Structure formats: structure tokens, C-alpha cells
Amino acid sequence: METPTVRWRRLLPRTPARWAAAVAVLAVLVGGGTWTAVADDGPPAVQREDRMLRPGGVEIDTSYFTAGGSGKRPAVLIGHGFGGSKNDVRAQAEKLAADGYAVLTWSARGFGKSGGAILLNDPEGEVKDVSGLIDWLAGRPEVELDKKGDPRVGLTGASYGGAVSLLAAGYDQRVDAIAPVITYWNLADALFPDGVFKKLWAGIFVTSGGGCEKFEKKLCEMYERVAVSGKPDAAATELLTERSPSAVADRIKVPSLLV
């Protein structure tokens, strides 16, 4: 029998062409990689380094991809979709690394091997984690810097990863370019369009995250409250809106491609 999580993944769009367009444009916006300048007999082997980082006080499972040469290179952060993990974006990471970029992927809080509860891209949670990952990239000797502590870095990701790309660009001025793929603008509008609670989709959404207990307590309480009443209250709308890209719309100043 098909589980809700499997159904959620099946219903999400699978669009490799959009991914390809996003990473290609992001590469142009961030700047060229290095390997073409130092290798003339095909792309070098990609090296992967797995490690646990604690950018916001919570263990975050990451993979760092590089290939060839010793020159400085721009960096790219790739986020995964809701219900997934860093493993879902490995192919994109390896391709960009082979093209000469330093690429960092990570499993968001509550997903994969990362710790913590799911906060739905809380500015004080997942968004702060991204800033911590940018700090880490700034300390890598092979990553190009615009200035001390400020790496040349772009962000991309689909769905959940696309939303955190937008939010990170709004909160961290070190982000140089973003290319979100098939993401949401306002999570409250997505789950409560015109004040109507999309009960089926919300249920699948929560289940794909591992169940209510995997979420921050106040998010779980909000979901259960709205599920019983059948309509969102002001507190629910406010909570989801403050964790949505729309909350930082006027603060995103970097080159952006929405795919």
C-alpha cells in the first residue's frame, strides 16, 4: 500500500530540465569555476567530504564536493526538498564540482542524519544554519572570497530548499545569487488558500516530515488545532508567514532566477 510519504514524493514535480537550467544560470551569476583553466583532458575526479557541522548549535549532516586544481573557486549551496535529504541533490553537486565549483549540500534540521526538529525554515533555525554554512565555506582555502568572511556563494534548491535559498538571501547579505526551483512564496497561502484549510495536503505534508512529533512543538500544536477547527486562525497564519520567503521580499537584492 502506498504510504503518504511515498505519495507526496510522487506528486512532487520531477523536472531535471528545470534543475539543469537553475544550476547553469546560478553558475553564470556566481562566476566561473576553475577546472577549465587547469585541466585539458576532461573534468577531474570529484572528491566528497562528509562531516557533521554545528552552524546553529544543532548537528547538520553535510557533504562538500570539490574537484581538480588548486585555484580559488566560487561556492554553491544546494538545498533539498521537503521530506528528503542531502542525498537527493548529490548528482547536481557532483556536476557543479566537476565544473570547478566548491559545492556544499546538507540535510536540513529534522531530515536525514541531521539533528533538531523541523522548524519550516525558521529565521532562527534553518536560515541561521545556512548562514553558519556560509561561515564554514569562508574558512575553506579553495573558496573565492569577496572579502574576509564573505565567500563568493550562490544558493539553489527545489521546494523546501528553494524557500530557504530565498530566505537566506533576505537575511544574509553575503549571498551573491539564488536560483530557487519550484518553491512556495507564502506557506500560509499554500496551505490555507483564501482561508480554506487544505486538510489532505497538510496531512501529507506533515506525514512526509516524519509525523507531527518531528516538528517543533508549536508547529505541531498549530497543525492539530487547525485540523480540528478546519480553518486557520491568526496565530497559524502569522507563524507560517514569518517563515516564508514573502516575509523578506523587500530585502532580496541579489540576482535571482525563479524556475
C-alpha positions in Angstrom: 0.0 0.0 0.0 1.3 3.4 -0.9 2.3 5.4 2.2 1.5 9.2 2.5 5.2 10.0 2.2 5.6 8.0 -1.0 2.5 9.7 -2.4 3.9 13.1 -1.5 7.2 12.4 -3.3 5.3 11.0 -6.3 3.1 14.1 -6.6 6.1 16.5 -6.5 7.2 17.5 -10.0 10.3 15.8 -11.3 11.9 18.2 -13.6 15.6 17.6 -14.3 15.4 20.2 -17.1 14.5 22.9 -14.6 17.3 21.7 -12.3 19.7 21.9 -15.1 18.6 25.4 -16.0 18.8 26.6 -12.4 22.3 25.3 -11.8 23.5 26.6 -15.2 22.2 30.1 -14.6 23.4 30.1 -11.0 26.9 29.2 -12.2 26.8 32.2 -14.5 25.6 34.6 -11.8 28.1 33.4 -9.2 31.0 33.3 -11.6 33.0 30.7 -13.5 34.6 27.6 -11.9 38.3 26.8 -12.1 38.9 23.4 -13.7 38.7 24.5 -17.4 41.7 26.7 -16.7 43.8 24.0 -15.2 42.7 20.8 -16.9 42.8 20.0 -20.6 41.9 16.3 -20.7 38.4 16.1 -19.3 36.9 17.0 -15.9 38.8 15.8 -12.8 37.5 13.3 -10.4 35.1 14.8 -7.8 36.1 14.4 -4.2 33.4 14.3 -1.4 34.0 15.1 2.2 31.2 14.1 4.7 31.1 15.8 8.0 28.8 16.9 10.8 28.7 20.7 11.4 27.0 22.6 14.1 26.3 26.0 12.5 23.4 26.9 14.7 24.0 24.6 17.7 22.3 21.6 16.0 24.2 18.9 14.2 23.8 19.3 10.5 24.9 16.5 8.1 26.8 17.9 5.2 28.8 16.8 2.1 31.4 19.0 0.5 32.3 18.4 -3.2 35.4 19.7 -5.0 37.5 18.6 -8.0 40.8 19.4 -9.6 43.2 22.3 -9.4 44.4 24.5 -6.5 42.9 27.8 -7.6 40.2 29.7 -5.8 36.6 28.9 -6.8 33.1 30.2 -6.2 30.9 28.1 -3.9 27.4 26.8 -4.3 25.0 25.6 -1.6 22.3 23.2 -2.7 19.2 22.5 -0.5 16.9 19.5 -0.8 13.1 19.3 -1.0 10.8 18.6 1.9 10.9 15.1 3.1 14.3 14.5 1.5 17.9 14.8 2.4 21.3 15.9 1.0 21.5 12.6 -0.9 18.7 13.8 -3.2 21.0 16.6 -4.7 24.2 14.7 -4.9 24.1 14.4 -8.7 23.7 18.2 -9.1 26.5 18.8 -6.6 28.9 16.4 -8.4 28.2 18.1 -11.7 28.9 21.6 -10.4 32.0 20.4 -8.6 33.3 18.8 -11.8 32.8 22.2 -13.5 35.1 23.8 -10.9 32.8 24.9 -8.1 33.1 24.2 -4.4 29.7 22.7 -3.5 28.2 22.1 -0.1 25.0 20.1 0.4 23.3 19.5 3.7 20.3 17.8 5.3 18.0 20.3 6.9 17.1 20.1 10.6 14.9 17.0 11.2 15.8 15.3 8.0 18.4 12.7 7.0 21.1 12.3 9.7 20.8 15.9 10.9 19.5 16.6 14.4 16.9 19.0 15.7 13.2 19.4 15.0 11.7 20.6 11.7 11.1 24.4 12.0 9.9 25.0 8.5 12.7 27.4 7.7 12.6 29.5 10.8 14.9 32.5 10.6 16.4 31.5 13.9 16.7 27.8 12.8 17.2 26.6 9.3 18.0 30.1 7.9 20.6 30.7 10.6 22.0 27.2 9.8 22.6 28.4 6.2 24.5 31.5 7.4 26.6 29.1 9.5 27.4 27.0 6.5 28.4 30.2 4.6 30.8 30.9 7.6 32.3 27.5 7.1 32.8 28.0 3.4 34.5 31.3 4.1 37.2 29.3 6.0 38.0 26.9 3.2 41.3 27.8 1.5 40.0 26.9 -2.0 36.9 29.1 -1.9 37.0 32.5 -3.5 36.3 35.4 -1.1 34.8 38.8 -1.8 36.3 39.9 1.5 37.3 38.2 4.7 34.4 36.1 6.0 32.5 36.6 2.8 32.7 33.8 0.2 31.5 34.1 -3.4 28.4 31.9 -3.0 25.1 31.1 -4.7 22.2 29.1 -3.4 19.8 26.8 -5.2 17.3 24.1 -4.2 13.8 22.8 -5.0 10.7 23.2 -2.9 11.9 23.5 0.7 15.4 24.1 -0.5 14.2 26.8 -2.8 12.4 28.6 0.0 15.5 28.6 2.3 17.5 30.0 -0.6 15.2 32.9 -0.8 15.1 33.4 2.9 18.9 33.2 3.2 19.2 35.9 0.5 16.9 38.1 2.6 18.7 37.6 5.9 22.4 37.2 4.8 24.0 39.9 2.6 26.9 37.6 1.7 24.6 35.6 -0.6 25.6 36.6 -4.2 22.9 34.9 -6.3 20.0 32.4 -6.0 18.1 30.1 -8.3 15.1 28.5 -6.4 13.3 25.7 -8.2 9.5 25.0 -7.9 9.1 26.6 -4.5 6.5 28.4 -2.5 6.2 32.1 -1.8 4.0 32.1 1.3 3.4 28.9 3.2 0.2 30.1 4.8 -1.3 30.9 1.4 -0.2 27.5 0.1 -1.8 25.6 3.0 -4.7 28.0 3.7 -5.7 29.5 0.3 -8.3 32.1 0.8 -8.7 30.9 4.4 -9.5 27.3 3.4 -7.5 24.6 5.1 -6.1 22.1 2.6 -6.5 19.2 5.0 -5.4 16.4 2.7 -2.3 18.2 1.5 -1.4 19.5 5.0 -1.7 15.9 6.3 0.5 14.5 3.6 3.0 17.4 4.2 3.2 16.6 8.0 3.5 12.8 7.4 6.2 13.3 4.8 8.2 15.1 7.5 8.0 12.0 9.7 4.9 12.9 11.7 3.9 15.7 14.0 6.4 14.7 16.6 9.3 15.5 14.2 8.2 19.2 14.1 8.8 22.0 16.6 6.2 21.7 19.3 4.3 24.9 18.4 4.1 23.9 14.8 2.7 20.5 15.8 0.2 22.2 18.1 -0.8 24.7 15.3 -1.4 21.8 12.9 -3.5 19.9 15.3 -5.5 23.0 16.3 -6.3 23.9 12.7 -7.0 20.3 11.7 -9.7 20.2 14.4 -11.3 23.6 13.6 -11.0 23.2 9.9 -9.8 26.7 9.4 -6.6 28.7 10.2 -6.5 31.2 13.0 -4.5 34.4 13.0 -1.7 32.8 15.0 -1.3 30.0 12.5 -1.2 32.4 9.5 1.3 34.6 11.3 3.6 31.7 12.2 3.8 30.3 8.7 4.1 33.7 7.0 7.1 34.7 9.1 8.8 31.5 7.9 8.0 32.2 4.2 10.1 33.9 1.5 7.4 36.6 1.2 8.4 37.9 4.6 11.8 39.1 3.2 10.6 40.1 -0.3 11.9 43.6 0.0 15.3 42.5 1.3 16.3 40.2 -1.6 18.6 42.4 -3.7 20.8 39.8 -5.4 20.4 38.3 -8.9 17.7 35.7 -8.8 16.2 33.1 -11.1 12.9 31.5 -10.1 12.5 28.3 -12.0 
